[in-house]
Amino acid sequence: MSDLKNIFEKYWNKLKENPGTLFGILYPYILTIVVIIGLYYVANVGTVEINKIPAVVPDTTKLTDLAVVPARTVPPVDIFKMKETTPELLQKGKELYTTVCASCHNETGAGGGSASVGLNPAPRNFTSTEGWKNGRTLSAMYTTLEEGIAGSAMISYNFLTPEERISIIQYIRNQFMQNPPQDTDDELSALNQLYNLSSGMEITAQITVSAAKEIIINEAEVKIKKMNDIFISIENDKSNRVEKLFGYVTDNNQLAVSSLLNSNEWKEGEDSFVDFLTLNVNQNGFNGRIFNLSDSEWNELYNYLKSLL
């Protein structure tokens, strides 16, 4: 034991006299550790580089025009009857779900559909009982389809008829939800009153944006042409007493003619004409001198402008 102690003290004294000796002793071990770390890095360099690159969601957004939807009258629905599922209702719900819902909520109802990439919050998982903003009852889900959910990708689906929306809801509740909660009669009555389900509804026609632009442009062109024709007529009637009267009570001929063109209210009669001009004086191109007109002058001006417009 004393021999081992002597040897240790001998080497320790040498190290104190020449500290560089310690590095020489440890060098092989340090080199081995460095080589191992280097080999590990080289073997995993691909993974390291991938983790440095932020994920990029490919932009697959396609700009499409609005679909043409004809005007139609939607018949009323009896929410108390439709709270019960039928094979026909579930079949219609399945077809609609596949068309308008599955791309986000998946065909399994668990979310993660092809269109859900990058959406925050993620589309609803119908198989879960957690996190339902409006609730899991039929009436609560109808409210979601009617109004959408602010701050999410869940838009309003009020372009669907009430029957179509209820069929989707019943399909989801029947296919994906375990023990879905049932509505009370009071809740269904409140839903019926809130959205007038038993009264039916009118769906206005929808045309494409390009068609709407064309209609607006055409209407504007027609109106501009008509205004030009009126100004030409007024210009040719400068010797006409009533035309002079028109110039006397207007500060802006173009604005005066435009305001009359954009309203049919004043054409209902002379009294309506007087009200239309006096109630909007100085805003419709006419000035305060209209208050100086006699009854006969009002009559002449009304008939003159009505014949032009």
SULQUI-V222084 format. One line per field, one symbol per residue. psi: psi as a letter, one per 40 degrees, with the letter a starting at -180 (. if undefined). burial: + if it has 9 or more other ideal C-beta (glycine too) atoms within 8 Angstrom, else -. A space follows every 50 residues. Layout:
psi=???
burial=???
//
This chain:
psi=dddddddddddddddddgdddddddedddddddddddddddddedddddd eehihhhhhehhhiiiihhiiihhiiigdddeehiiddddddddddddde ddddeieeeeafideehehhiiihheeieifhdeieidddddddddeahi eiehihfeeiidddddddddddddddhhfhiiiiddddddddddefdeea ihhiihiidddddddddddddddddddddddddddefdehddddddddei dgdddddddddeiedeeeidddddddddefieeeeiaeedeeiidddddd dddddddd.
burial=-------------++-----+-------------------+------+-- -----------------------+--+-+--++-----++-+++-++--- ++++++--+++-+--+--+---+-+++----+--++++++++++++-++- ------+--+-++++++++++++++++-----+---++-+++--++++-+ +-+----+--++--+-------+--++--++-++--+----+++++--++ --+++++++++----++----+++++++-++--++++--+--+---++++ ++-+++--+
//
